[in-house]
Amino acid sequence: MAKFFMFENKDAGLLYEKTLLENGHFKLDRWVYMNKANFGLIDHEHAGNRVMLLRDFLATRPIFIYPHTPLAYFIWDEIPDVLPVSCNFVAGSAAVNSMRAYGYPHRVEACGFTRCEVKPFQPTAGTKLLFVPARLRGGSGGYATKEYTEATPEAFQFVLDHLKYFEQVTICYTHDFVNESDYLTSGIKFVKTDPRLSPSPTADMLENIDEADIVISCETVGCLAVARGKPTVFYNAKFTPALSGRYVHSYELYREFYQFPVTLEDCTINDVLDLRKASNAEIEKWKCGNIGENFNPQKFMDIVREYVS
């Protein structure tokens, strides 16, 4: 069977990789051996000096894209000359509609959600809160945008101001978000993580999500919580997506598909607690478009076989 190289983004492409291996394809040990491959599987084409290598590869062999994150489908809105990949795989119809709206020129196919099993909404009377702030970047630190720099401490303050409403508060964070010693008497459970170092960051986060009754977060963790059927509030949900600090060009063309409908900045504590009682129609619509169904390995392989013998 065919050999493939892969750009790995932590465990984001694990199910795509597993499906290829189960269907007899062989993964090269490192992407630097890509010239020996029959096809490629990447999460995006924007890192370092890889674009020219990928463009040369595409002259004779196919490349497929899997989701860098569940909501990363905005990143080709930023690039004027995207690579002519064979197929850009996404989770659901919201990604397909958004990429069409901003003029992505190549094939896009929704193959379902790969990060975890998709579950129906789970109403609850429990009040265990999980708060997961946006990830601070490594090295020099800092947040991806000025909006997250401003909104993250405000979201944390919301949690601190309403501790009495929750039987347990768990805060899962990276790097130096807080000095835990400042909150020794608060009752907060702090869990420090680093998805870049963990061999299974998604599984680690799902353990925290599955133990919670309510989740306040954003982006990938927010998607995981919605996928698991948890009452979920995003913070900073109205921001314009940015790639490496550069805001996308055409967001208003697809905001209706992308933006999570319930944002913490518009909520009272009662609004947050009320989300536990029953499914929210707007969230369920967003979930249908952005999470979709469970991953469809047959559809994925059928499309790969159109280009790879």
C-alpha positions in Angstrom: 0.0 0.0 0.0 1.0 3.7 -0.3 3.3 5.5 2.1 2.4 8.8 3.6 4.1 11.6 5.5 2.3 13.6 8.2 2.6 17.0 9.9 1.4 16.2 13.5 -0.3 18.8 15.6 -0.3 17.0 19.0 -3.1 14.4 18.8 -5.3 16.4 16.5 -4.8 14.1 13.5 -4.7 10.8 15.4 -7.9 9.3 14.1 -7.1 10.2 10.5 -3.7 8.6 10.9 -5.2 5.5 12.6 -7.7 5.1 9.8 -5.0 5.2 7.1 -2.9 2.7 9.0 -5.9 0.4 9.5 -6.4 0.5 5.7 -2.9 -0.7 5.0 -1.1 2.5 4.4 2.4 3.0 5.8 3.4 6.2 7.7 7.0 7.4 7.3 8.8 8.0 10.6 9.4 11.7 10.0 8.0 14.2 7.6 11.5 15.1 6.4 11.4 11.9 4.5 8.4 13.2 2.5 10.0 12.7 -0.9 9.7 9.0 -0.3 5.9 9.3 0.3 3.1 8.7 -2.1 0.8 11.3 -0.4 0.8 13.7 2.5 -1.5 14.5 5.5 -1.0 17.9 7.1 -2.9 20.2 9.4 -1.9 23.4 7.5 0.7 24.8 5.2 1.9 27.8 7.2 4.7 26.7 9.5 8.2 27.7 8.8 9.6 27.2 5.3 7.4 24.2 4.5 5.3 25.9 1.8 7.9 25.5 -1.0 8.5 21.8 0.0 4.8 21.1 -0.1 4.3 23.0 -3.4 7.1 20.8 -5.0 5.5 17.7 -3.6 2.0 18.7 -4.9 3.4 18.9 -8.4 3.3 15.1 -8.6 1.5 13.7 -5.6 -1.6 14.5 -3.5 -1.8 16.2 -0.1 -4.8 16.1 2.3 -5.5 18.5 5.2 -7.1 17.5 8.5 -8.4 20.1 11.0 -5.6 21.8 13.0 -8.3 22.6 15.6 -12.1 22.2 15.3 -12.4 25.9 14.5 -9.3 26.4 12.5 -11.1 26.5 9.2 -10.8 30.3 9.1 -7.0 30.2 8.5 -7.3 30.1 4.7 -9.2 33.3 4.8 -5.9 34.9 5.6 -3.8 33.5 2.8 -4.0 34.9 -0.8 -2.3 31.9 -2.5 -3.4 28.6 -0.9 -1.9 25.3 -1.8 -3.9 23.2 -4.3 -4.4 20.3 -2.0 -6.6 17.4 -3.1 -9.0 17.8 -0.2 -9.3 19.9 3.0 -11.2 17.7 5.5 -13.4 19.5 8.2 -15.8 18.4 10.9 -19.1 19.8 9.8 -21.2 21.9 7.4 -20.3 25.2 9.1 -16.7 24.8 8.0 -17.8 23.9 4.5 -20.2 26.9 4.2 -17.7 29.3 5.7 -14.8 28.3 3.4 -17.1 28.6 0.4 -18.3 32.0 1.7 -14.7 33.4 1.8 -13.8 31.8 -1.5 -11.5 28.9 -0.6 -10.8 27.5 -4.1 -10.2 23.7 -3.4 -12.2 20.7 -2.4 -13.7 20.7 1.2 -15.4 17.7 2.7 -17.0 17.2 6.1 -16.1 13.9 7.7 -17.3 14.4 11.2 -15.6 15.1 14.6 -12.5 13.3 15.4 -11.5 14.6 18.8 -13.9 12.6 20.9 -17.2 10.8 20.8 -20.1 13.2 20.1 -22.8 12.9 22.7 -26.3 14.5 23.1 -26.8 17.3 25.5 -26.8 16.2 29.2 -29.1 18.3 31.5 -28.0 18.3 35.1 -28.7 19.8 38.5 -25.0 19.7 39.4 -22.8 22.8 39.8 -19.3 21.6 39.3 -17.6 24.2 37.1 -14.6 23.7 34.9 -13.0 26.9 33.7 -10.3 26.6 31.0 -8.8 29.9 29.9 -7.2 30.4 26.5 -3.7 28.9 26.3 -0.8 31.2 26.9 1.8 30.8 24.2 5.1 29.2 25.1 8.4 31.0 25.1 7.7 34.7 25.5 4.1 33.9 26.6 1.1 36.1 25.9 -2.2 35.4 24.3 -3.0 35.0 20.6 -4.8 38.3 20.4 -5.3 41.5 22.4 -8.9 40.5 22.8 -7.9 37.3 24.7 -5.4 39.4 26.7 -8.3 41.5 27.9 -11.1 38.9 28.1 -9.3 36.2 29.9 -8.8 38.0 33.2 -12.3 39.2 33.0 -13.6 35.7 32.6 -11.5 34.6 35.5 -12.9 37.4 37.6 -16.4 36.3 36.7 -15.6 32.8 38.2 -14.0 34.4 41.3 -17.0 36.6 41.9 -19.5 33.7 41.7 -17.6 30.9 43.6 -20.5 30.5 46.0 -22.7 29.2 43.2 -20.6 26.2 42.5 -20.0 23.1 44.6 -16.5 22.7 43.0 -14.5 24.9 40.7 -11.7 23.4 38.7 -9.3 25.7 36.7 -7.2 24.0 34.1 -4.5 26.2 32.8 -1.1 26.4 31.0 2.1 28.2 31.9 1.8 31.0 34.4 -1.9 32.0 34.3 -2.1 32.3 38.1 0.0 32.0 41.3 -1.9 29.2 43.0 -0.7 30.3 46.4 -2.8 33.4 46.1 -6.0 31.3 46.1 -5.2 28.7 48.9 -8.4 29.6 50.8 -10.7 29.8 47.7 -11.4 26.1 47.4 -10.4 26.2 43.7 -8.8 23.1 42.3 -6.0 24.0 39.9 -4.8 21.7 37.2 -1.7 22.8 35.3 -1.3 21.3 31.9 0.8 21.7 28.8 -0.7 20.2 25.6 2.6 20.5 23.8 4.3 18.1 26.3 1.5 15.6 27.0 1.2 12.6 24.7 -2.6 12.7 24.9 -3.8 16.3 25.6 -7.3 15.7 24.3 -7.8 12.7 26.5 -6.4 14.6 29.4 -8.8 17.5 28.9 -11.8 15.2 28.4 -11.3 13.7 31.8 -11.8 17.2 33.3 -14.7 18.0 31.0 -16.5 14.7 31.8 -16.2 15.4 35.5 -17.8 18.9 35.2 -21.4 20.0 35.1 -20.7 23.3 33.5 -17.8 24.4 31.3 -16.6 28.0 30.6 -13.9 28.1 28.0 -13.2 28.9 24.3 -12.1 27.5 21.0 -10.9 23.9 21.2 -11.8 23.1 24.8 -15.2 24.8 24.3 -15.7 22.5 21.2 -14.8 19.4 23.2 -17.3 20.4 25.9 -20.1 21.0 23.5 -19.3 17.7 21.7 -19.6 15.9 25.0 -23.0 17.4 25.6 -22.0 19.6 28.5 -23.7 22.9 29.3 -21.1 25.3 27.8 -20.4 29.0 27.7 -17.6 30.5 25.5 -15.9 33.7 26.5 -14.6 36.2 23.9 -16.9 34.5 21.4 -17.4 37.7 19.4 -13.8 38.2 18.5 -12.5 38.2 14.9 -10.3 35.1 14.4 -6.6 35.8 13.9 -3.6 33.8 12.7 -0.3 34.7 14.3 -1.8 38.1 15.3 -3.2 38.9 11.8 -7.0 39.2 11.7 -8.8 37.4 8.9 -10.1 39.4 6.0 -13.7 38.3 5.4 -15.1 37.2 8.8 -18.5 38.9 8.3 -19.2 36.6 5.4 -19.2 33.6 7.7 -19.6 34.9 11.3 -23.1 33.3 11.3 -21.6 29.9 11.0 -18.5 30.3 13.1 -19.5 32.4 16.2 -20.6 30.5 19.3 -24.1 31.9 20.2 -23.6 32.2 24.0 -20.8 34.4 25.3 -19.9 34.9 28.9 -19.7 38.7 28.5 -23.5 38.8 27.9 -24.4 36.4 30.7 -25.4 36.8 34.3 -24.7 33.9 36.7 -28.4 32.9 36.4 -27.9 32.7 32.6 -25.0 30.4 33.1 -26.8 28.2 35.6 -29.9 28.0 33.4 -28.0 26.4 30.6 -27.9 23.2 32.7 -31.6 22.7 32.5 -32.3 21.9 28.8 -30.7 22.1 25.5 -30.3 25.5 23.9 -31.6 25.7 20.3 -28.9 28.1 19.1 -26.1 26.0 20.7 -27.6 22.9 19.2 -27.6 24.5 15.7 -24.0 25.6 16.2 -23.1 22.1 17.4 -24.7 20.5 14.3 -22.6 22.8 12.0 -19.3 22.9 13.8 -19.1 19.6 15.6 -21.3 17.5 13.3 -21.5 13.8 13.6 -18.9 11.3 14.8 -16.0 10.8 12.4 -16.9 8.8 9.2 -13.8 6.8 8.4 -15.4 5.2 5.3 -16.1 8.6 3.7 -12.5 9.7 4.5 -11.0 6.6 2.9 -13.3 6.8 -0.1 -12.1 10.3 -0.9 -8.4 9.3 -0.3 -8.8 6.4 -2.7 -9.9 8.8 -5.5 -6.4 10.1 -5.5 -4.2 7.3 -4.0 -4.1 3.8 -5.4 
